[in-house]
Every structure is written in structure tokens, then in C-alpha cells.
Amino acid sequence: MENLLNPDTGLIIWTIVSFAVLVLLLSKVAWKPLIKALKDREDGIRKAIDDASSAKTSADQIKAQYEGELTKAQEKAAGFIAQAQAESQKLREQMLKDAEAEARRLMEQTKRQLEEEKLKLSRELKQEVANLSVRVAEKLLRHSMNAKEQESLVSGFLKDLEKESQAN
């Protein structure tokens, strides 16, 4: 046991030399590929993070663009709706004006027709009254009047009736 407490210098030197050779050998064979693999993995992770960040930025830009386009489309649709409502209101007003004008025209036409009918009936009635009057007068004066006098009497009577109707 005493040997354990007193180290052998040859053994220490060989242990240090073998450790140095092992470290040198591992650095050439194992550590460089291991460190390279870790570096490659770190670069891959960093690239994936950068790509994800770039994709997120791109997605945010596309989202903002779509939201802008959606807002424009909504404004455009609102404009179309407002324009359609204004046009329908104008069309409704024009149709009402046209209908009112047509109603007025029909009323005026009907009034004119009624006036014409009234005048026609009035003339016919005057003619009938004149004819009846002539017949009555003829019966009374049958023998004393000739055709020429009778015609003169009827036309004078008609003129008097027209003057009276125009005065009314």
C-alpha cells in the first residue's frame, strides 16, 4: 500500500504521454467530425429559425395585403350598393312622374272628350228641340207657311239657342 501513496514517475510520464496521444488521436478522428456535426446542426437550426421568421414576415405581409384588398372590396361593394339605391330611387321618382303625367294626360283627354260629347249632345238636343218646335209650329200654322220660311225660322231659332248657350 505504500506504493500507492508514492507514485512512480515513469508511470506518470507514460500516462501523460498516452493521454496526450489519445487526445491528439481523438481530436483528429472524433472531435473534428463531432464538432463539425454540431456546427452543421446549429447552422441548420439557425437557418430553420431564419426561414420561419422570414415565412412569418411574408405571411404577415400577405395577410395585411389581403385585409387591405378586402377593405377595398367592401368599400367598392358599399359604393355599388349606394349607387344602385340612388339609381333605383331616381328610377322610382321618374316612374312616378311619368305615371302622374300619364294620369294628367288621360284626365285632360277625358275632359276634352266629355266636353265634345256635351257640345255634341247639346247641338243634337237643340236640333231636336228646333225640329219639335217646327213641327208644333207647322201643325199650328200648317197652311200658312212655306218651306223657305220654315228653314229661315229654324236657323234663326238655332242661332238664338247658340247665343244663349255661349252666354251661359
C-alpha positions in Angstrom: 0.0 0.0 0.0 2.8 2.2 0.4 3.3 2.1 -3.3 0.0 3.7 -3.8 1.0 6.7 -1.9 4.3 7.1 -3.7 3.7 7.4 -7.4 6.1 6.1 -9.9 7.4 8.8 -12.2 7.8 6.6 -15.2 4.2 5.6 -14.9 3.1 9.2 -14.6 5.1 10.1 -17.7 3.7 7.2 -19.7 0.2 8.0 -18.5 0.6 11.7 -19.6 2.1 10.6 -23.0 -0.7 8.1 -23.6 -3.3 10.7 -22.6 -1.8 13.2 -25.0 -1.7 10.7 -27.8 -5.3 9.8 -27.0 -6.4 13.4 -27.0 -4.4 14.1 -30.2 -5.9 11.0 -31.9 -9.5 11.8 -30.7 -9.1 15.4 -31.9 -8.1 14.2 -35.3 -10.6 11.4 -35.6 -13.6 12.0 -33.4 -13.8 15.7 -32.2 -13.5 17.4 -35.5 -16.3 15.4 -37.1 -18.3 15.7 -33.9 -17.8 19.5 -33.7 -18.5 19.7 -37.4 -21.7 17.8 -37.0 -22.7 20.0 -34.1 -21.8 23.1 -36.1 -23.9 21.8 -39.1 -26.8 21.1 -36.8 -26.5 24.6 -35.2 -26.4 26.1 -38.7 -29.5 24.1 -39.8 -31.4 25.2 -36.7 -30.4 28.8 -37.2 -31.4 28.5 -40.9 -34.8 27.0 -40.0 -35.4 29.8 -37.5 -34.5 32.4 -40.1 -36.7 30.7 -42.7 -39.6 30.6 -40.1 -39.1 34.2 -39.3 -39.0 35.1 -43.0 -42.1 33.0 -43.6 -43.9 34.7 -40.7 -42.9 38.1 -42.0 -44.1 37.1 -45.5 -47.4 35.7 -44.1 -47.9 39.0 -42.1 -47.4 41.0 -45.3 -49.7 38.8 -47.3 -52.3 39.0 -44.5 -52.0 42.8 -44.5 -52.3 42.9 -48.3 -55.4 40.6 -48.2 -57.0 42.7 -45.5 -56.4 45.8 -47.5 -57.9 44.2 -50.6 -60.8 43.0 -48.5 -61.4 46.5 -47.2 -61.2 47.9 -50.7 -63.6 45.3 -51.9 -66.1 46.1 -49.1 -65.8 49.8 -49.9 -66.4 49.1 -53.5 -69.4 46.9 -52.8 -70.8 49.6 -50.5 -70.3 52.1 -53.3 -72.1 49.8 -55.8 -75.0 49.3 -53.3 -75.2 53.1 -52.7 -75.1 53.7 -56.5 -77.8 51.1 -57.1 -80.0 52.5 -54.4 -79.6 56.0 -55.8 -80.4 54.8 -59.3 -83.4 52.8 -58.1 -84.6 56.0 -56.3 -84.2 58.0 -59.4 -86.0 55.4 -61.5 -88.8 55.2 -58.9 -89.2 59.0 -59.0 -89.1 59.0 -62.8 -91.7 56.3 -62.9 -93.9 58.3 -60.5 -93.5 61.4 -62.6 -94.3 59.5 -65.8 -97.4 57.9 -64.1 -98.6 61.3 -62.9 -98.1 62.9 -66.3 -99.9 60.0 -67.9 -102.8 60.3 -65.4 -103.0 64.1 -66.1 -102.9 63.5 -69.9 -105.7 60.9 -69.6 -107.7 63.3 -67.4 -107.3 66.1 -69.9 -108.2 63.8 -72.7 -111.3 62.5 -70.9 -112.3 66.1 -70.1 -112.0 67.1 -73.7 -114.0 64.1 -74.8 -116.7 64.9 -72.2 -116.8 68.5 -73.4 -117.0 67.4 -77.0 -119.8 64.9 -76.1 -121.5 67.6 -74.1 -121.4 70.0 -77.0 -122.5 67.3 -79.5 -125.4 66.3 -77.2 -126.3 70.0 -76.7 -126.3 70.6 -80.5 -128.3 67.4 -81.1 -130.7 68.5 -78.3 -131.1 71.9 -79.8 -131.7 70.4 -83.2 -134.3 68.1 -81.7 -135.9 71.0 -79.8 -135.9 73.0 -83.0 -137.4 70.2 -85.0 -140.0 69.6 -82.4 -140.8 73.3 -82.3 -141.0 73.5 -86.1 -143.4 70.5 -86.1 -145.5 72.1 -83.4 -145.5 75.4 -85.2 -146.1 73.6 -88.5 -149.1 71.9 -87.1 -150.4 75.3 -85.9 -149.6 77.1 -89.0 -149.7 74.3 -91.4 -151.4 76.1 -94.2 -149.9 79.5 -93.7 -146.0 78.8 -94.0 -144.0 77.6 -96.9 -140.6 75.6 -96.8 -138.4 78.6 -97.2 -139.9 80.5 -94.3 -139.8 77.3 -92.2 -136.0 76.9 -92.9 -135.4 80.6 -92.0 -137.3 80.2 -88.8 -135.3 77.1 -87.8 -131.9 78.6 -88.5 -132.9 81.8 -86.6 -134.0 79.7 -83.6 -130.8 77.7 -83.7 -128.7 80.9 -83.7 -130.6 82.2 -80.7 -130.1 79.0 -78.8 -126.3 79.0 -79.6 -126.0 82.6 -78.4 -127.8 81.7 -75.2 -125.7 78.6 -74.5 -122.5 80.6 -75.2 -123.6 83.3 -72.7 -124.1 80.6 -70.1 
